[in-house]
Amino acid sequence: MNPNPEPLRILVVDDEDLARLRLRALVDASTEPRATVVGEAINAAQAMVWLQQHGQGPDAVACAEPRACDLVLLDIHMPGRDGLQLAEELRRWPRPPAVVFVTAHADHAVKAFDLEAADYLTKPVRLDRLRQSLARVSALLARSAPQAAEPATAEEPVLVVSERGRVIRVPVAEVLYLKAELKYVTLRTAAHTHVLDDALSDLEQRLGARFMRVHRNALVARSAVRALERRAMADDDEPGQGEPWAVCVAPVDEWLVVSRRQMAAVREAIEASGL
């Protein structure tokens, strides 16, 4: 059953006429969940005017009548203020619509999800992929509705991975370790290995205390550390130092070298956790 019985009301924002026409046709073709295009805009300024004229601007009452617009299908590269800037503005409004970015460029995915976008679609958009986005927005609206039995909870933080033309949201709770290798960072979960373009130092700041640095090239989830012991492993940082210390990462049973400069902090963290 559709959790949101009313059709999703959608504002399409794109500076290309053909792009707006195609999105309208795809929305009309979506029968589950149902949706309808209630407005179009060719740039961010026009979109803001439309929303304010329909009672959904920065001065709107947070719990007023149903929104004029539930969702904005938003292009990123447009003349004037771009889609990312518009999304940043909308999220400060009391009754913001959900945002799904629709763009020919996949390199803004991380920033898009930082702005709490519901989804990120790359052109040309397929009908099945649009339906997935609409279903996600419909579920979000159902959870945030006043009559919902349980209050909405904060969404689990994620890391966004772009690979093979897909954008994947990896929950931080599933990440076992991140290891810098040459020009990229390997992200390891129990089931998959992904590749990130982010710097390890930036990831360390974003992930916070649930991860600890064990080496200049590795961060490990504290909850994933099973053991600390000496292992016969290569350590390019400390040649000639004999067998280095290493941590075992569960449940994959992989070992990561612990550098001498991180050893005291790692041992202290493990002892504090009762391992």
C-alpha positions as CSV (number, residue, x, y, z in Angstrom):
1,M,0.0,0.0,0.0
2,N,1.2,3.5,-0.8
3,P,2.1,5.1,2.6
4,N,1.2,8.5,1.1
5,P,-2.3,8.2,-0.5
6,E,-2.2,11.7,-2.1
7,P,0.0,12.2,-5.2
8,L,3.4,13.7,-4.6
9,R,3.4,17.3,-5.7
10,I,6.5,18.0,-7.7
11,L,8.3,21.2,-8.8
12,V,10.7,20.6,-11.7
13,V,13.6,23.0,-11.8
14,D,15.9,22.8,-14.9
15,D,17.1,25.5,-17.4
16,E,16.6,23.1,-20.3
17,D,13.2,22.8,-21.9
18,L,13.6,19.2,-23.1
19,A,14.9,18.1,-19.7
20,R,11.8,19.5,-17.9
21,L,9.6,17.9,-20.6
22,R,11.2,14.5,-20.1
23,L,10.9,14.7,-16.3
24,R,7.2,15.6,-16.6
25,A,6.6,12.6,-18.9
26,L,8.4,10.3,-16.5
27,V,6.5,11.6,-13.5
28,D,3.2,11.2,-15.4
29,A,4.2,7.6,-16.2
30,S,4.8,6.7,-12.5
31,T,1.7,5.0,-11.1
32,E,3.3,3.8,-7.9
33,P,3.9,6.0,-6.1
34,R,1.5,8.5,-7.8
35,A,3.0,11.9,-8.5
36,T,2.1,15.0,-10.4
37,V,4.1,18.0,-11.6
38,V,2.5,21.1,-10.1
39,G,5.0,23.7,-11.4
40,E,8.2,24.3,-13.4
41,A,11.0,26.8,-13.1
42,I,14.0,27.5,-15.3
43,N,16.4,28.6,-12.5
44,A,16.7,28.9,-8.7
45,A,15.3,32.4,-8.5
46,Q,12.1,31.4,-10.3
47,A,11.8,28.3,-8.1
48,M,12.0,30.4,-5.0
49,V,9.3,32.8,-6.3
50,W,7.0,29.9,-7.1
51,L,7.4,28.4,-3.7
52,Q,6.8,31.7,-1.9
53,Q,3.8,32.5,-4.0
54,H,2.3,29.1,-3.0
55,G,2.8,29.7,0.7
56,Q,6.0,27.6,1.2
57,G,8.6,30.3,1.6
58,P,10.9,31.3,4.5
59,D,7.9,32.9,6.4
60,A,5.6,29.9,6.1
61,V,4.1,28.3,9.2
62,A,5.8,25.0,9.9
63,C,2.6,23.0,10.6
64,A,0.2,24.6,8.2
65,E,-2.0,23.0,5.6
66,P,-0.4,20.4,3.1
67,R,2.6,21.7,1.2
68,A,2.0,23.1,-2.3
69,C,5.1,21.2,-3.2
70,D,6.4,17.9,-1.7
71,L,9.4,17.5,-3.8
72,V,11.8,19.5,-6.0
73,L,13.4,17.7,-8.9
74,L,16.4,19.9,-9.1
75,D,19.2,20.4,-11.7
76,I,22.6,21.5,-10.4
77,H,24.2,23.5,-13.2
78,M,22.0,26.4,-14.1
79,P,22.5,30.1,-14.9
80,G,22.7,32.3,-11.7
81,R,22.4,30.5,-8.4
82,D,23.0,26.8,-8.9
83,G,21.0,23.9,-7.6
84,L,23.3,23.2,-4.6
85,Q,22.9,26.8,-3.5
86,L,19.1,26.6,-3.8
87,A,19.0,23.4,-1.8
88,E,21.1,25.0,0.9
89,E,18.6,27.9,1.1
90,L,15.6,25.6,1.1
91,R,16.8,23.4,4.0
92,R,16.6,26.5,6.3
93,W,12.9,27.1,5.5
94,P,10.3,25.9,8.0
95,R,8.5,23.8,5.5
96,P,11.1,22.8,2.9
97,P,10.2,20.3,0.2
98,A,12.3,17.2,-0.3
99,V,15.0,17.6,-2.9
100,V,16.2,15.1,-5.5
101,F,19.0,16.3,-7.7
102,V,18.8,15.4,-11.4
103,T,22.0,16.2,-13.2
104,A,24.3,15.1,-15.9
105,H,27.3,15.3,-13.5
106,A,28.0,12.6,-10.9
107,D,30.8,14.5,-9.1
108,H,28.5,16.5,-6.8
109,A,27.0,13.4,-5.0
110,V,28.8,13.9,-1.7
111,K,27.9,17.6,-1.4
112,A,24.3,16.7,-2.4
113,F,23.9,14.3,0.4
114,D,25.6,16.7,2.8
115,L,22.6,18.9,2.0
116,E,20.3,16.1,3.0
117,A,19.0,15.4,-0.5
118,A,16.6,12.5,-0.7
119,D,18.3,11.1,-3.8
120,Y,20.7,11.9,-6.6
121,L,19.8,11.0,-10.2
122,T,22.1,11.2,-13.2
123,K,20.8,12.0,-16.7
124,P,19.3,10.4,-18.7
125,V,16.9,9.4,-15.9
126,R,15.3,6.0,-16.2
127,L,11.7,5.5,-15.2
128,D,12.5,2.7,-12.7
129,R,15.1,4.8,-11.1
130,L,12.8,7.8,-10.7
131,R,10.2,5.5,-9.2
132,Q,12.7,4.5,-6.5
133,S,13.3,8.2,-5.7
134,L,9.6,8.9,-5.5
135,A,9.0,5.9,-3.3
136,R,11.8,7.1,-1.0
137,V,10.3,10.6,-0.7
138,S,6.9,9.2,-0.2
139,A,8.2,7.1,2.7
140,L,10.0,10.1,4.2
141,L,6.8,12.1,4.1
142,A,4.8,9.3,5.8
143,R,7.3,9.1,8.6
144,S,7.3,12.8,9.2
145,A,3.6,13.2,9.1
146,P,2.0,14.5,12.4
147,Q,-0.3,11.4,12.6
148,A,2.7,9.0,12.5
149,A,2.7,6.5,15.4
150,E,6.3,7.0,16.2
151,P,8.4,10.2,15.9
152,A,10.9,10.3,13.1
153,T,14.5,9.5,14.1
154,A,17.7,10.9,12.8
155,E,19.0,9.1,9.8
156,E,22.1,7.0,10.2
157,P,25.1,8.9,8.8
158,V,26.4,7.6,5.5
159,L,29.5,7.8,3.3
160,V,28.6,8.4,-0.4
161,V,30.5,6.3,-3.0
162,S,30.4,6.9,-6.7
163,E,31.4,3.9,-8.7
164,R,30.5,2.4,-12.1
165,G,28.0,5.1,-12.8
166,R,26.2,4.4,-9.5
167,V,25.9,6.5,-6.3
168,I,25.9,4.2,-3.2
169,R,25.1,5.3,0.3
170,V,27.2,3.2,2.8
171,P,26.0,3.5,6.4
172,V,28.9,4.5,8.6
173,A,27.9,1.8,11.1
174,E,28.8,-0.8,8.4
175,V,32.3,0.5,7.8
176,L,35.1,-1.6,9.3
177,Y,38.1,0.4,8.1
178,L,39.4,2.9,5.6
179,K,42.8,2.6,4.2
180,A,44.7,5.0,2.0
181,E,46.4,3.4,-1.0
182,L,48.2,5.5,-3.6
183,K,45.6,8.0,-4.9
184,Y,42.5,6.6,-3.4
185,V,41.0,5.3,-0.1
186,T,39.6,1.7,0.3
187,L,36.4,1.5,2.3
188,R,35.8,-2.0,3.7
189,T,32.6,-3.4,5.0
190,A,31.8,-7.0,6.0
191,A,30.4,-7.6,2.5
192,H,32.0,-5.2,0.1
193,T,35.1,-3.1,-0.8
194,H,34.5,0.3,-2.2
195,V,36.9,3.0,-3.4
196,L,36.7,6.7,-2.3
197,D,38.4,9.8,-3.7
198,D,38.3,11.6,-0.4
199,A,41.4,12.3,1.6
200,L,41.8,10.1,4.7
201,S,42.4,13.2,6.9
202,D,39.0,14.6,5.8
203,L,37.3,11.3,6.4
204,E,38.8,11.2,9.9
205,Q,37.3,14.6,10.8
206,R,33.9,13.6,9.4
207,L,33.7,10.2,11.1
208,G,34.6,11.4,14.6
209,A,35.3,9.3,17.7
210,R,33.8,6.0,16.5
211,F,37.0,5.5,14.4
212,M,40.6,5.5,15.5
213,R,43.8,6.1,13.5
214,V,46.1,3.1,13.7
215,H,48.6,4.2,11.0
216,R,49.1,7.2,8.8
217,N,47.2,5.3,6.1
218,A,44.5,3.6,8.1
219,L,41.4,4.3,10.2
220,V,39.6,1.5,12.0
221,A,36.1,1.4,13.6
222,R,36.7,0.9,17.3
223,S,33.9,-1.6,17.5
224,A,35.5,-3.8,14.8
225,V,38.9,-4.3,16.6
226,R,39.2,-7.9,17.8
227,A,42.9,-8.2,18.8
228,L,46.2,-6.4,19.0
229,E,49.4,-8.4,18.6
230,R,52.8,-8.6,16.8
231,R,52.5,-9.9,13.3
232,A,55.0,-10.7,10.5
233,M,53.8,-7.9,8.2
234,A,55.6,-5.4,6.0
235,D,55.6,-1.8,7.3
236,D,57.2,0.7,4.9
237,D,57.2,3.4,7.6
238,E,59.4,1.4,10.0
239,P,61.8,-0.8,8.1
240,G,64.2,-2.9,10.2
241,Q,62.0,-2.7,13.3
242,G,61.1,-6.4,13.4
243,E,57.6,-7.7,13.5
244,P,55.2,-4.7,13.8
245,W,52.1,-4.6,15.9
246,A,48.8,-5.0,14.1
247,V,45.1,-5.0,14.9
248,C,42.7,-7.7,13.7
249,V,39.5,-6.3,12.1
250,A,36.3,-8.4,12.7
251,P,34.4,-10.0,11.1
252,V,36.7,-10.1,8.1
253,D,39.7,-11.2,10.1
254,E,42.0,-8.8,8.3
255,W,45.2,-7.4,9.9
256,L,46.2,-3.7,9.7
257,V,49.6,-2.5,10.8
258,V,49.8,-0.1,13.8
259,S,52.5,2.5,13.6
260,R,54.8,3.2,16.5
261,R,53.5,6.8,16.8
262,Q,49.9,5.5,17.1
263,M,50.7,2.5,19.3
264,A,50.0,4.2,22.7
265,A,46.7,5.7,21.6
266,V,45.5,2.4,20.0
267,R,46.5,0.3,23.1
268,E,44.7,2.8,25.4
269,A,41.6,2.7,23.2
270,I,41.5,-1.1,23.2
271,E,42.1,-1.3,27.0
272,A,39.3,1.3,27.6
273,S,36.9,-0.8,25.5
274,G,37.6,-3.9,27.6
275,L,38.9,-5.9,24.7
